[in-house]
Amino acid sequence: MLAIAAASLLVASPSSYKAVIKQLVKELILKGLVLERGRQGELLARILLMMARDFAISPDPKTMGARSFVRDEAVRMITLDTFLTTLLGDELGVGDESKSIRDDLLGWAKKHKLNFTHFLQVNDNIHELTPEFLEYCWNRGIALTCAYNQPLFDILIVTYHGDLTQIERSKFGLLVIQVKLRIEAADRGL
């Protein structure tokens, strides 16, 4: 509930949200007062993901801050396509040459829902995730931050693609994120 309360206060004023994040990053993270450099990228990624989530659940993300959202809005699910376009922009950061792939991805993502309000740090490397554990995370609004040096992925967000009135464990999935902290952006060419 603390995460929801904080988000509610921050989204009421986008300038406050910006000031808080700027202070956190500039004065604590980049100066190494909060984390050593190797973990900064993962923290910054979590901040960006939470900001995208907070903006995406707003009834009108473009006018966020006109009013604070009520509890039901603060914990509501969002579709993966809404989350991705909020995080990356309507074009998802790709050019017109990839328009059909982008459109296919957004069409697929429209059928998947996200439900997270906070991150849980996992202390050991993840070797297996059971459907029961995914359901547990879904029901509690948990996204996972993996153990430091977890191979292949760093952050996991549970998704669901089915009828929410009758949850089927086989319909849970994962948004899998790998974080790389770089001084300059990587080359976009593959």
C-alpha positions in Angstrom: 0.0 0.0 0.0 3.0 2.3 0.6 3.9 2.1 -3.1 0.3 3.0 -4.1 0.2 5.9 -1.7 3.5 7.2 -3.0 2.4 6.9 -6.6 -0.9 8.7 -5.8 1.0 11.6 -4.3 3.5 11.8 -7.1 1.1 11.6 -10.0 -1.0 14.4 -8.5 1.9 16.8 -9.6 4.1 15.8 -12.5 6.5 18.5 -11.5 6.9 16.9 -8.1 7.3 13.5 -9.7 10.1 14.9 -11.9 11.8 16.7 -8.9 11.7 13.6 -6.7 13.2 11.3 -9.4 15.8 13.9 -10.4 16.9 14.3 -6.8 17.1 10.5 -6.3 19.1 9.9 -9.5 21.4 13.0 -9.3 22.1 13.2 -5.6 22.0 9.6 -4.5 22.4 7.1 -7.3 24.9 8.8 -9.7 27.0 9.8 -6.7 27.1 6.2 -5.6 25.5 7.0 -2.2 22.7 4.4 -2.7 24.2 1.7 -4.8 27.5 0.7 -6.3 27.7 1.3 -10.1 26.9 -2.3 -11.1 23.4 -2.1 -9.5 22.5 1.4 -10.6 21.2 0.3 -14.0 18.7 -2.1 -12.5 17.5 0.5 -10.0 17.1 3.1 -12.8 15.2 0.5 -14.9 12.8 -0.2 -12.0 12.3 3.5 -11.6 11.5 3.9 -15.4 9.2 0.9 -15.3 7.3 2.2 -12.2 7.0 5.6 -13.8 5.6 4.1 -17.0 3.1 2.0 -14.9 2.1 5.1 -12.9 1.5 7.1 -16.0 -0.3 4.2 -17.8 -2.8 3.7 -15.1 -3.8 7.4 -15.1 -7.2 7.8 -16.6 -5.7 10.2 -19.1 -1.9 9.9 -19.1 -1.5 13.1 -21.2 -3.2 15.2 -18.4 -1.8 13.3 -15.5 -1.6 15.6 -12.5 -5.0 17.3 -13.2 -6.2 15.1 -10.3 -4.9 12.3 -8.2 -6.3 8.9 -8.9 -8.5 7.0 -6.4 -7.5 3.6 -5.0 -9.3 1.5 -7.6 -7.5 3.3 -10.4 -4.2 3.1 -8.5 -4.3 -0.7 -8.4 -6.0 -1.4 -11.7 -4.5 -3.6 -14.3 -3.2 -2.3 -17.6 -2.7 -3.9 -20.9 0.8 -4.6 -22.1 0.4 -2.5 -25.2 -0.6 0.5 -23.0 2.5 -0.1 -20.8 4.8 -0.4 -23.8 3.6 2.7 -25.6 3.7 4.7 -22.3 7.3 3.5 -21.7 8.6 3.7 -25.3 6.2 6.0 -27.1 3.6 5.2 -29.8 6.2 4.1 -32.3 8.0 1.9 -29.7 11.3 3.5 -30.7 11.5 1.8 -34.0 11.3 3.3 -37.5 8.8 2.9 -40.3 10.7 -0.1 -41.7 9.5 -2.1 -38.7 5.9 -0.9 -38.7 4.3 -4.2 -39.5 6.3 -6.0 -36.7 5.5 -3.1 -34.3 1.8 -3.4 -35.2 1.8 -7.2 -34.7 3.5 -6.8 -31.4 1.0 -4.2 -30.2 -1.9 -6.3 -31.4 -0.5 -9.3 -29.4 0.3 -7.1 -26.4 -3.3 -5.8 -26.3 -4.4 -9.2 -25.1 -2.0 -9.4 -22.2 -2.5 -7.6 -18.9 0.0 -6.4 -16.2 -0.7 -6.1 -12.5 2.1 -4.8 -10.5 2.5 -2.0 -7.9 5.9 -2.8 -6.5 9.1 -4.8 -6.9 10.3 -7.7 -4.8 14.0 -8.4 -4.6 14.8 -12.1 -5.1 18.0 -13.1 -3.2 18.9 -16.3 -5.1 19.1 -17.0 -8.8 15.9 -18.1 -10.4 16.0 -21.6 -12.0 12.3 -22.3 -12.2 9.1 -20.3 -11.8 6.0 -22.3 -11.0 2.5 -21.3 -12.2 1.5 -21.1 -8.5 4.3 -18.6 -7.8 3.3 -16.5 -10.9 -0.3 -16.5 -9.6 1.0 -15.4 -6.1 2.9 -12.5 -7.7 -0.1 -11.5 -9.8 -2.5 -11.5 -6.9 -0.2 -9.4 -4.8 0.9 -7.0 -7.6 4.6 -8.0 -7.4 7.2 -7.6 -10.1 10.5 -9.3 -9.5 14.0 -7.9 -9.3 16.3 -10.9 -9.8 19.4 -11.6 -7.7 22.5 -9.6 -8.7 24.3 -11.5 -11.6 21.2 -13.6 -12.4 22.0 -15.0 -15.9 19.9 -13.9 -18.9 17.4 -11.6 -17.2 17.2 -9.0 -14.4 13.5 -8.1 -14.0 10.4 -10.2 -14.4 6.8 -8.8 -14.6 3.9 -11.3 -14.6 1.4 -11.1 -17.4 -2.0 -12.7 -17.9 -3.9 -13.4 -21.2 -7.3 -14.7 -20.3 -10.6 -14.2 -18.7 -10.0 -12.5 -15.4 -13.3 -13.9 -13.9 -11.9 -17.4 -14.0 -8.1 -17.4 -13.6 -6.2 -20.2 -15.3 -2.6 -20.7 -14.2 -1.7 -21.8 -17.7 -2.4 -18.2 -19.0 0.3 -16.5 -16.9 3.3 -15.3 -18.7 6.3 -13.1 -18.1 7.6 -9.8 -19.4 11.4 -10.5 -19.2 13.8 -7.6 -19.0 17.6 -7.5 -19.2 19.3 -4.3 -18.1 22.5 -2.9 -19.4 23.9 0.3 -17.9 25.8 2.3 -20.5 27.2 5.7 -20.7 26.0 6.0 -24.3 23.2 4.3 -26.2 24.0 1.1 -27.9 23.9 1.0 -31.7 20.4 0.3 -32.9 21.5 -1.8 -35.9 21.3 -5.5 -35.6 
